[in-house]
Amino acid sequence: MKKNGFTLIELLVVIAIIAILAAILFPVFAQARERARSATCLSNLKQTALATSMYVQDYDETFPVNLYLNFQPSGTPCVFSFYQAIYPYQKSAEVWVCPSNPQAVDIQLAFQLVQLPPICQPALKFYSYDFNFGLIDFGVDNNLFPGTGRAVKRLAQIEYPVETAVIYDGSIVFQGGPFNLFDTPIEGRHAESANANYVDGHTKVVRLRKMLDSSGRWLFGRAMDNRSNVYGWLVSDGGPYNDRYQMRGIPTRNADGTWGLIDP
């Protein structure tokens, strides 16, 4: 009987076709996965925006302090942060983790390296988001960072709540490269964009561009837990934070109608 089969050329043609299809489809699948991660990230930020709004309403329209010294029930000193302040309103550490970079910063290790006490309970191990230190402020009588003279912010002070960022994709960094210690640079985790939420409670995608030096090299620093590099991005979609590497400060309008920032 005559046996039928593929010739070597036919097999090579099939393999080549499969390779071409894979090259076409794999980036599409990767983009679809990233869109799903970005959607989850936006959902996380929506929850933290609502939690912050509920806190503000419960505390006479006053935003929480960013960090201050507190004590565990055992008497051990610990750092009470913005995270602990709004935790009762969302009760999940998972909403502080972006699926595109779930271990962006080991915050307990970071605090240890800069010689701060550990975070108070409920403790947060990894986090992927930063908050606007110009909005979530130190407070005049901060016992962890004394003498700042920076009062907590009230909702009535926010003239442009739609444009004022609260929390966004980012890391906290050491001094080095283009960054200062405790800077909170925004990160382009979602196809050269980041997600952010705002005082009025909405969330949105923020377009970014790479932060380059005069030679075209991408500038970077070091995460405050010293586990990874943090590359610089600049906001590129206009608005009060345009051309800035962190979404810090309270937007205002200059006399000529351009945007300004209180505490950039």
C-alpha positions as CSV (number, residue, x, y, z in Angstrom):
1,M,0.0,0.0,0.0
2,K,1.1,3.5,-0.7
3,K,1.7,5.6,2.5
4,N,0.9,9.3,2.5
5,G,2.7,11.8,4.7
6,F,4.1,15.3,4.9
7,T,7.3,16.2,3.1
8,L,10.0,18.1,4.9
9,I,9.2,21.3,2.9
10,E,5.5,21.0,3.9
11,L,6.4,20.7,7.6
12,L,8.7,23.7,7.4
13,V,6.0,25.7,5.7
14,V,3.5,24.8,8.5
15,I,6.0,25.6,11.2
16,A,6.8,29.0,9.6
17,I,3.1,29.8,9.4
18,I,2.6,28.9,13.1
19,A,5.6,31.0,14.0
20,I,4.2,34.0,12.0
21,L,0.8,33.7,13.7
22,A,2.4,33.4,17.1
23,A,4.5,36.6,16.5
24,I,1.3,38.4,15.5
25,L,-1.0,37.1,18.2
26,F,1.3,37.0,21.3
27,P,1.6,40.8,21.5
28,V,-2.2,41.0,21.2
29,F,-2.6,38.6,24.0
30,A,-0.1,40.5,26.1
31,Q,-2.0,43.8,25.5
32,A,-5.2,42.1,26.4
33,R,-3.7,40.9,29.7
34,E,-2.3,44.3,30.4
35,R,-5.7,45.9,29.8
36,A,-7.2,43.5,32.3
37,R,-4.6,44.4,34.9
38,S,-5.1,48.1,34.2
39,A,-8.9,47.6,34.8
40,T,-8.2,45.9,38.1
41,C,-5.8,48.7,39.1
42,L,-8.5,51.3,38.3
43,S,-11.0,49.3,40.4
44,N,-8.5,49.3,43.3
45,L,-8.0,53.1,43.0
46,K,-11.8,53.6,42.9
47,Q,-12.1,51.7,46.2
48,T,-9.4,53.8,47.9
49,A,-10.9,57.0,46.5
50,L,-14.3,56.1,48.1
51,A,-12.6,55.1,51.3
52,T,-10.7,58.5,51.4
53,S,-14.0,60.4,50.8
54,M,-15.7,58.6,53.6
55,Y,-12.9,59.3,56.0
56,V,-13.0,63.0,55.0
57,Q,-16.7,63.2,55.6
58,D,-16.4,61.5,59.0
59,Y,-13.6,63.8,60.2
60,D,-15.2,67.2,59.6
61,E,-14.0,67.4,56.0
62,T,-10.3,67.0,57.0
63,F,-7.8,64.8,55.1
64,P,-5.7,62.3,57.2
65,V,-2.1,62.8,58.2
66,N,0.4,61.0,56.0
67,L,2.6,59.4,58.7
68,Y,3.0,59.9,62.5
69,L,4.3,57.9,65.4
70,N,1.9,55.7,67.3
71,F,2.3,52.6,69.6
72,Q,1.2,49.0,69.3
73,P,-0.8,47.6,72.2
74,S,2.4,46.2,73.6
75,G,3.9,49.7,73.8
76,T,6.2,49.2,70.8
77,P,6.5,52.3,68.6
78,C,5.1,52.1,65.1
79,V,4.2,54.3,62.2
80,F,0.5,55.0,61.7
81,S,0.1,55.9,58.0
82,F,-2.6,57.1,55.6
83,Y,-3.2,53.4,54.9
84,Q,-4.2,52.7,58.5
85,A,-6.4,55.8,58.5
86,I,-8.6,54.7,55.6
87,Y,-8.4,50.9,56.3
88,P,-11.7,50.8,58.2
89,Y,-13.4,52.0,55.1
90,Q,-12.1,49.4,52.7
91,K,-10.6,46.6,55.0
92,S,-8.3,45.0,52.4
93,A,-4.6,45.2,51.8
94,E,-5.1,43.9,48.3
95,V,-6.5,47.2,47.0
96,W,-3.0,48.7,47.5
97,V,-1.4,46.2,45.1
98,C,-1.3,46.9,41.4
99,P,-1.4,43.6,39.5
100,S,1.1,45.0,37.0
101,N,3.7,45.4,39.8
102,P,2.3,43.7,42.9
103,Q,5.6,43.9,44.8
104,A,6.6,47.4,43.8
105,V,7.8,48.4,47.3
106,D,8.4,46.3,50.4
107,I,7.3,49.1,52.7
108,Q,8.4,47.4,56.0
109,L,11.9,46.9,54.6
110,A,11.9,50.4,53.2
111,F,11.1,51.9,56.7
112,Q,13.8,49.7,58.2
113,L,16.4,51.0,55.8
114,V,15.6,54.6,56.6
115,Q,15.5,53.8,60.3
116,L,11.8,54.3,60.9
117,P,9.7,52.1,63.2
118,P,7.6,49.4,61.5
119,I,4.1,50.1,60.3
120,C,1.3,49.8,62.8
121,Q,-1.3,47.0,62.5
122,P,-3.0,46.2,60.2
123,A,0.4,46.1,58.5
124,L,0.9,46.4,54.8
125,K,3.7,44.3,53.3
126,F,3.8,45.3,49.6
127,Y,2.2,48.3,48.1
128,S,2.1,49.7,44.5
129,Y,0.5,53.1,44.9
130,D,1.6,56.5,46.3
131,F,-0.4,59.3,47.6
132,N,-0.2,63.1,47.0
133,F,2.0,64.3,49.9
134,G,0.9,67.9,49.1
135,L,-2.7,66.8,50.0
136,I,-2.2,64.1,52.6
137,D,0.1,66.2,54.7
138,F,2.2,66.0,57.9
139,G,0.2,68.1,60.3
140,V,1.7,70.9,62.4
141,D,2.3,68.7,65.5
142,N,3.7,65.6,63.7
143,N,5.7,63.7,66.3
144,L,7.6,61.7,63.6
145,F,8.6,64.7,61.5
146,P,8.5,67.6,63.9
147,G,8.7,71.2,62.9
148,T,7.3,70.9,59.4
149,G,4.7,73.7,60.0
150,R,2.4,71.9,57.5
151,A,-1.2,71.8,58.7
152,V,-3.5,69.0,57.6
153,K,-5.6,69.9,54.6
154,R,-9.3,70.5,54.6
155,L,-11.8,69.8,51.7
156,A,-12.7,73.5,51.6
157,Q,-9.1,74.3,50.6
158,I,-9.3,72.2,47.4
159,E,-10.5,74.6,44.7
160,Y,-10.2,72.1,41.9
161,P,-11.2,68.6,43.3
162,V,-11.6,67.1,39.8
163,E,-7.9,67.9,39.0
164,T,-6.4,67.2,42.5
165,A,-4.8,63.8,42.6
166,V,-5.0,61.6,45.8
167,I,-3.5,58.2,44.9
168,Y,-1.7,56.9,41.8
169,D,0.6,54.2,40.4
170,G,4.0,54.9,41.8
171,S,6.9,54.0,44.1
172,I,8.7,55.7,47.0
173,V,12.5,56.2,46.4
174,F,15.9,56.9,47.9
175,Q,18.0,60.0,47.0
176,G,19.6,59.4,43.7
177,G,19.3,59.9,40.0
178,P,16.6,62.5,39.3
179,F,14.9,61.9,42.7
180,N,15.1,63.1,46.3
181,L,14.6,60.9,49.4
182,F,10.8,60.2,49.9
183,D,9.9,61.4,46.4
184,T,7.0,59.4,45.0
185,P,7.5,59.2,41.2
186,I,4.6,58.1,39.0
187,E,5.2,54.8,37.1
188,G,4.1,53.9,33.6
189,R,2.9,50.4,34.3
190,H,0.1,50.3,31.8
191,A,1.4,50.7,28.3
192,E,3.2,54.0,29.1
193,S,0.3,55.2,31.2
194,A,-0.6,55.2,34.9
195,N,-3.8,55.2,36.8
196,A,-4.8,57.8,39.4
197,N,-7.8,58.9,41.5
198,Y,-8.9,62.3,42.5
199,V,-10.5,64.3,45.3
200,D,-14.0,64.2,43.7
201,G,-13.8,60.3,43.7
202,H,-13.2,59.6,40.0
203,T,-10.4,57.6,38.6
204,K,-8.7,57.9,35.2
205,V,-5.8,56.9,33.0
206,V,-2.9,59.4,32.9
207,R,-0.7,59.4,29.8
208,L,3.1,59.5,30.4
209,R,6.4,59.9,28.6
210,K,9.8,58.7,29.6
211,M,12.1,61.0,31.6
212,L,15.2,61.3,29.5
213,D,18.5,63.2,30.0
214,S,20.1,65.4,27.3
215,S,21.7,62.3,25.7
216,G,18.4,60.4,25.5
217,R,19.1,58.0,28.3
218,W,16.2,57.0,30.5
219,L,16.7,58.4,34.0
220,F,16.1,56.2,37.0
221,G,16.6,56.0,40.8
222,R,16.3,53.3,43.4
223,A,13.2,52.2,45.3
224,M,13.4,52.9,49.0
225,D,13.4,49.2,49.8
226,N,16.6,49.0,47.6
227,R,15.1,46.0,45.7
228,S,14.6,47.5,42.2
229,N,15.3,50.5,40.0
230,V,12.5,53.1,39.5
231,Y,12.5,54.7,36.1
232,G,11.3,58.3,35.7
233,W,8.1,59.2,33.8
234,L,6.6,62.6,33.1
235,V,2.9,63.4,32.9
236,S,2.1,64.2,29.3
237,D,-1.6,64.7,29.1
238,G,-1.8,68.3,30.2
239,G,-3.4,69.5,33.4
240,P,-1.8,70.8,36.6
241,Y,0.7,67.9,36.9
242,N,1.9,68.1,33.3
243,D,5.7,67.6,32.8
244,R,6.1,66.5,36.5
245,Y,7.4,63.2,37.7
246,Q,5.1,63.0,40.7
247,M,1.5,64.0,41.2
248,R,2.2,66.1,44.2
249,G,0.6,69.4,45.2
250,I,-2.8,71.1,45.2
251,P,-3.7,72.7,41.8
252,T,-4.4,76.4,41.6
253,R,-4.7,78.9,38.7
254,N,-2.1,81.6,38.0
255,A,-3.1,85.1,37.0
256,D,-2.6,84.3,33.3
257,G,-4.9,81.2,33.5
258,T,-2.1,78.6,33.5
259,W,-2.0,75.9,36.2
260,G,0.1,76.2,39.3
261,L,0.6,73.9,42.3
262,I,0.7,74.7,46.0
263,D,3.6,72.6,47.4
264,P,4.9,71.0,44.2
